[in-house]
Amino acid sequence: MPLPPQVTDLTAFDLLLSVARLGSVGRAAAAHHISQPAASARLRELERRLGLTLLHRSPRGSTLTGTGALVADWARAAVDAADALATGVAALRTTHESRLAVAASQTVAEYLLPAWLVALRSGHPGLSVTLRAANSAEVAAAVLAGEVDLGFVEGPDVPAGLHAEAVAADRLAVVVGTGHPWAKRRRGVTPDELAATPLVSREAGSGTRRAFEEALQPLVAAAPLLELSSTTAIKHAIAAGSGAAVLSSLAVTAELAAGTLVAVPSAMPLQRQLRAVWPAGAQLTGPARDLYAIARRHR
């Protein structure tokens, strides 16, 4: 049931209570940080809405009429309740803004988010952050379910109901162990060769796998030689001679520098966007908004 229009403006009733407490419109105006003419205008508008005379006005000042005193007594509970509501909401907002739940695809979680979170904590020293590392499909599902405040994905597909913004660029690399036949190859591996070769791959739902499959179209990738749930496991497998893989260049920088893995030239473009996602129609606020801004600055 909607509130009657005569009582929707609690600020006027709060001003009336201040007149009762302080003894004049002038002192009440000062307490509310408004001018005396503005206070008088608000009180006259309240009288007009209620159809009642609430104040005795004289050259010596204004005092509450009997009716005004009765209205002020009734208004006190409503004004106190509104103050309690505002205090409670502020407390909830403070609690919410001291916590941040993030879900990120494994590439972002392992190779980008640590630096982003260090930058975030410098502006929010008391912030408690929980990070869930998962594949891109699972990240999107967590954001849609309201389980996290912000997500980061690496796949080309974003489900309906999510808003996505690019925060970084990434390049996929074809990598093999040092003993693989492609390790000494100078000519770029072709899309046909990649499509026909069973690769060591992440599971379905992985952003890296989806980005590779998207880049390969209209060709269809062969069934994986091995399907592993983490990039680290894939790197160990191919270093041991299990085959070739397509991985984020961010994930293999150390191994390429150490010589335990070899990057194979590719004749096909393997670029992709890493994106932040949140519910469509929502606005990022607090630490989630700040983390998104940091991610964009560091790209």
C-alpha positions, 0 to 999 in steps of 0.5 A: 500500500503506497504512503499517503502523499501528505506524509511522504516528505519526512524532511519537513516533519524532521524540521518541525521536530527541530522547531519543537526541540530548539524553540524557533524556525531560525535555530531549526534552519541552522541545525538543518544547514538551510536558510530561515526563509527556506525552512519557513517555506518548507513548513508552510508547504507542510501545513498546506499539504496537511490542511493544518496550522502547525505554528504560531508566527509572531515578530518574536518567533514561531512556536508550535500550536497544539495541533503542531505539537500533536503532529510532531509527537506522531511524526517522531516515531516515523522520523526515528524509524527513517533514521534507523533505516538509513543507519542500517543501510549505511552499515550494510553498504560498509560491510559489503564494500569491505568484501569482494568476491571475484571469479576468474578464468585460470589464465587471468587468475594465475597471471594477471589478477595477482598484480591487479589485486595488489594495486586494489589493496593499496586503495582498500587496505581493509578489503577482504577478497575471495578469488575463485579460479575456474573455466570461463563457463563456470565463471559466467555461471557464478556471475549470473547466479550472484555468487561473485561481484565480478568475473573475468573470462577468456572465451569468445562467448558471453551468455545472455544476461551478462555485460562484457568489457575487454580489459586485456589482449592475449595471444595463444601460442602453439607449444611443444616439448623439446623432443616433439617433431615440431620443436625445430620447425621453421615453417608455420604450422597450418590451420589444416595441420592444427585441426588434424592433430589431436592436441593436449587440451583443457576441458570443454568450457575452457576459454582457451579451448573455445578461443582456439576452436573459434579461430580454427573455423570453419575447420573442426578440431580433432578430438583431444589427445588428452583432456586436462583440467589445468594449464599446469597439468598440460604444460607438464604433459607436453614437456614430457613428450605427450604432444602439442598444445595451444595455450595462452602466451601468458601461461608459457613465458617462464617455460619458453625462457627456460627452454623446457617448452618450444613455441611453434610458428603458426600460420593462423592468427591466435589473438583473443580478448580477456573480458570482465563480466557482470550482470547486464543492466547492473552498475559496478560499485565499490571495490568491484568498480575499482578492480575493473578500472585497474584491469583496464589501466594495466592492459 
